[in-house]
Amino acid sequence: MTDLVVRAEGLRKRFGKTQALDGVDLTMRRGTVLAVLGPNGAGKTTAVRVLATLLRPDAGSAFVAGIDVLKEPQRVRRRIGLTGQYASVDEDLTGTQNLVLIGQLLDLRTSDARRRAAELLEWFDLAEAAGRMAKTYSGGMRRRLDLAASLVGHPEVIFLDEPTTGLDPAKREDMWGVVRNQVTQGASVLLTTQYLEEADALADEIVVIDKGRVIAHDSPDGLKRRVGGLTLRVRPAEESRVPDVLRILDAVAAPGTSSSPDTAAGARPGAVSVPVTGDTALDIAVPALRRAGIEVTDLALHLPSLDEVFHSLTEGVPAKELV
């Protein structure tokens, strides 16, 4: 059995004059979470719709759970769950009725569909509203009901297109727990998201799409290392010691770089940073700072944030340098 549960090659799709997909290659390993990031209009939703059999590409091929999306869409649909960008529940049915209906459409026995509905309503904190019509739900509640609907059939592959849009931070974190639980139970999850911290928290791998093309595919840490590498930041207790800190950090700087005042967003005044090639920089810098009698209030070795990575990738970095 192949380790790839999603495989797409050369996907192209044009809407009028807009080239939504321009040769997208995409893979996802079984039992993992793949986050697909990109600016608005980059092609993320179009790619998901193709993989979920809702849209035929103009060119290319795609396989989900080993099944050809174009040749056997019905078989694919029985193996996947999908939550789109907007809740699509039936507002004239109760929460329970919505989920039971989905179960019956998936050929579950009514008793099994009811049992699964009750389980999901409990998971998504909707049990108390189970008997109410969906049109009485808040926007966040409808979104959670829609997410629950995508899981009724115990899908092997789950597509989540911006699944936590409209949820408050607490409910968003609850959803993260659901995603992790599904992966633990053997599912594979592909999600698009506008929340970079969501991708960082959940994804085993990240794909970045821009202008219909994949410009990067790596683990979160892998992307961070490619874009910025490690940075050592130091803030002396006395700002007058900044020149001494600069001299000490120059000794551990990565080749071709040097230390400088830290101008990163959120950096406190008086901080100094330097690109380094590994965590051994700390073994050199810390004793040197101590010998020089320099007290520090901040000392950290870190990778770029995913936010910094995203902006770097989508602001003109050549794809050949990233993929």
C-alpha positions in Angstrom: 0.0 0.0 0.0 1.4 3.4 -1.0 2.2 5.9 1.7 0.5 8.6 -0.3 -3.2 9.0 0.3 -3.4 12.1 -2.0 -1.5 12.5 -5.2 -2.1 15.2 -7.8 0.1 16.0 -10.8 -0.1 18.9 -13.3 -3.6 20.1 -12.2 -4.8 23.0 -14.4 -8.0 24.9 -14.2 -9.0 28.1 -15.9 -12.1 30.3 -15.2 -12.4 32.7 -18.1 -9.2 34.7 -18.1 -8.2 33.5 -14.7 -5.7 30.6 -14.4 -6.8 29.3 -11.0 -4.5 26.2 -11.1 -1.3 26.3 -13.3 0.2 22.9 -13.0 -0.2 22.0 -9.4 1.6 18.9 -8.0 0.4 17.9 -4.6 1.0 14.9 -2.3 -0.1 14.0 1.2 1.1 11.1 3.3 -1.3 8.7 4.9 -2.1 9.5 8.6 -0.8 13.1 8.5 -2.2 16.7 8.3 -1.3 18.7 5.3 -1.9 22.5 5.5 -2.3 24.4 2.2 -1.6 28.1 2.6 -1.7 30.9 0.1 -3.0 34.4 -0.4 -6.7 34.9 -1.3 -7.3 33.8 -4.9 -4.1 31.6 -4.9 -6.0 28.5 -6.0 -6.4 26.6 -2.6 -10.1 26.1 -2.8 -10.0 25.2 -6.5 -7.5 22.5 -5.7 -9.6 21.1 -2.8 -12.7 21.1 -5.1 -10.9 19.1 -7.7 -9.6 16.5 -5.1 -13.1 16.3 -3.6 -14.6 15.5 -7.1 -16.7 18.7 -7.2 -14.7 20.2 -10.1 -13.0 18.7 -13.1 -9.6 20.1 -14.0 -8.8 21.1 -17.5 -5.6 19.0 -17.3 -3.7 16.8 -14.9 -4.5 13.8 -12.8 -5.5 13.2 -9.1 -5.8 10.1 -6.9 -7.4 10.1 -3.4 -7.1 6.9 -1.3 -5.6 5.2 -4.4 -8.7 6.0 -6.5 -8.7 8.1 -9.7 -10.7 11.2 -9.0 -11.7 11.7 -12.6 -12.5 8.1 -13.5 -14.2 6.9 -10.3 -15.6 10.0 -8.5 -18.4 8.0 -6.7 -15.9 5.7 -5.1 -13.8 8.7 -4.0 -16.8 10.4 -2.4 -17.4 7.3 -0.2 -13.9 7.6 1.2 -13.8 11.3 2.0 -15.3 14.0 4.2 -15.5 17.6 3.1 -16.2 20.9 4.9 -16.3 23.9 2.6 -15.7 27.5 3.4 -19.3 28.2 4.2 -21.7 26.1 6.4 -24.1 24.1 4.2 -26.5 22.6 6.7 -30.2 22.4 6.2 -31.6 25.2 8.3 -35.1 23.6 8.5 -33.8 20.4 10.2 -32.5 20.0 13.7 -28.9 19.4 14.5 -29.7 15.7 15.0 -31.7 15.4 11.8 -29.0 17.0 9.8 -26.4 14.4 10.9 -28.8 11.5 10.7 -29.7 12.5 7.2 -26.0 12.5 6.2 -25.6 9.1 7.8 -28.6 7.7 5.9 -27.2 9.0 2.6 -24.0 7.1 3.4 -26.1 4.0 3.9 -25.8 3.8 7.6 -28.6 2.0 9.5 -30.8 4.6 11.1 -29.8 3.4 14.6 -26.1 3.7 13.7 -26.7 7.1 12.2 -28.4 8.3 15.3 -25.6 6.9 17.5 -23.0 8.7 15.4 -25.0 11.9 15.4 -25.2 11.9 19.2 -21.5 11.3 19.4 -20.6 14.1 17.1 -23.0 16.6 18.6 -21.3 15.9 22.0 -17.8 16.3 20.5 -18.7 19.7 19.0 -20.5 21.0 22.1 -23.9 20.9 20.4 -25.7 18.3 22.4 -27.9 20.8 24.2 -29.0 22.3 20.8 -29.5 18.9 19.1 -33.2 19.2 19.0 -33.3 22.8 17.7 -33.6 23.8 14.1 -30.3 24.8 12.6 -31.7 28.2 11.6 -31.8 29.1 15.3 -28.1 28.4 15.6 -25.5 31.1 15.8 -22.9 31.3 12.9 -20.3 29.5 15.0 -22.8 26.7 15.9 -23.7 26.2 12.3 -20.0 26.0 11.4 -19.5 23.3 14.0 -22.5 21.4 12.8 -21.1 21.5 9.3 -17.8 20.2 10.5 -19.5 17.4 12.4 -21.4 16.5 9.2 -18.1 15.9 7.4 -17.1 13.3 9.9 -20.3 11.2 10.0 -19.1 8.4 7.7 -15.7 8.0 9.4 -13.9 9.2 6.3 -10.5 8.0 5.4 -9.5 11.4 3.9 -10.9 14.7 5.3 -10.8 17.9 3.3 -11.3 21.0 5.5 -11.4 24.3 3.6 -10.8 27.1 6.2 -12.6 25.0 8.8 -12.3 27.4 11.7 -13.4 30.6 10.0 -16.1 32.2 12.2 -15.1 30.3 15.3 -13.9 32.0 18.5 -10.4 31.2 19.7 -11.7 28.6 22.3 -13.8 26.8 19.7 -11.0 26.9 17.2 -8.7 25.1 19.7 -11.5 22.6 20.2 -11.5 22.0 16.5 -7.8 21.4 16.5 -8.4 18.7 19.1 -10.9 17.1 16.8 -8.4 17.1 13.9 -5.7 15.5 16.0 -8.2 12.9 17.2 -9.2 12.0 13.7 -5.5 11.5 12.7 -5.0 9.4 15.8 -7.9 7.2 14.6 -6.2 6.8 11.2 -7.6 9.6 9.1 -5.6 11.9 6.9 -6.5 15.6 6.8 -5.9 18.3 4.2 -6.8 21.7 5.4 -6.6 25.2 4.0 -6.5 28.0 6.5 -5.9 31.7 6.9 -4.6 31.2 10.4 -0.9 30.6 10.2 -0.8 29.6 13.9 -3.3 26.9 13.0 -1.0 25.4 10.3 1.9 25.6 12.7 0.0 23.8 15.4 -1.5 21.0 13.3 0.4 20.4 10.1 3.0 17.7 9.6 3.7 19.3 6.2 2.8 22.6 4.6 2.2 23.4 0.9 2.2 27.1 -0.1 0.3 28.0 -3.3 0.6 31.3 -5.0 -0.9 32.3 -8.4 -2.0 28.8 -9.0 1.4 27.2 -8.5 3.0 25.3 -5.6 6.0 27.4 -4.5 7.0 25.4 -1.4 6.3 22.1 0.2 8.0 21.1 3.4 7.5 20.6 7.2 6.9 23.7 9.2 10.4 23.7 10.6 11.8 22.9 7.2 10.2 26.0 5.7 11.4 28.1 8.5 15.0 26.9 8.1 14.9 27.5 4.3 13.6 31.0 4.6 15.5 32.4 7.6 17.5 29.8 9.5 18.3 30.1 13.2 18.7 33.5 14.8 20.3 34.2 18.2 18.8 37.2 20.0 20.3 38.9 23.1 19.2 41.9 25.1 21.7 43.2 27.6 20.4 44.6 30.9 22.4 47.7 30.3 21.9 49.3 26.8 25.4 50.7 27.0 26.7 47.2 26.6 25.1 46.7 23.2 28.5 47.4 21.3 30.1 44.6 23.4 27.2 42.2 22.7 27.6 43.0 19.0 31.3 42.1 19.1 30.6 38.8 21.0 27.8 37.7 18.6 29.9 38.5 15.6 32.1 35.5 16.7 29.2 33.1 16.3 27.6 34.6 13.2 26.8 32.4 10.2 29.3 32.8 7.3 28.8 36.0 5.4 26.6 37.6 8.1 27.1 39.8 11.2 25.2 40.8 14.3 23.0 43.9 14.2 20.4 45.7 16.4 17.2 43.7 16.3 14.5 45.3 14.3 12.1 42.4 14.1 8.4 43.0 14.9 7.9 42.9 18.7 11.6 43.2 19.5 12.4 45.2 22.6 14.8 48.2 22.4 18.4 47.3 23.0 18.1 43.8 21.6 20.8 42.4 19.2 20.4 39.5 16.8 22.6 37.4 14.6 22.0 34.6 12.1 23.7 31.4 13.3 24.1 27.9 11.8 23.3 25.8 14.8 22.5 25.6 18.5 26.3 25.3 19.3 26.3 29.1 19.0 24.8 29.2 22.5 27.8 27.2 23.8 30.1 29.9 22.6 28.0 33.1 23.2 26.8 32.4 26.8 30.3 31.9 28.3 31.6 34.9 26.4 28.8 37.1 27.7 29.6 35.8 31.2 33.3 36.5 30.9 32.6 40.0 29.7 30.3 40.6 32.8 27.3 41.3 30.6 23.9 40.6 32.3 21.1 39.8 29.9 17.3 40.1 30.2 16.5 38.1 27.1 18.5 35.4 25.3 16.8 33.2 22.7 17.6 30.9 19.8 14.7 30.6 17.4 13.5 30.0 13.9 11.4 32.5 11.9 7.7 32.5 12.7 5.4 30.9 10.1 4.0 34.4 9.5 7.5 35.6 8.5 7.9 32.5 6.3 4.5 33.0 4.6 5.2 36.7 3.7 8.7 35.8 2.5 7.4 33.0 0.2 4.6 35.0 -1.3 6.5 38.2 -1.9 8.7 37.2 -4.8 11.1 34.5 -3.6 11.8 32.4 -6.7 10.1 29.0 -6.5 13.3 27.1 -7.5 14.8 28.4 -4.2 12.0 27.0 -2.1 10.6 23.7 -3.5 
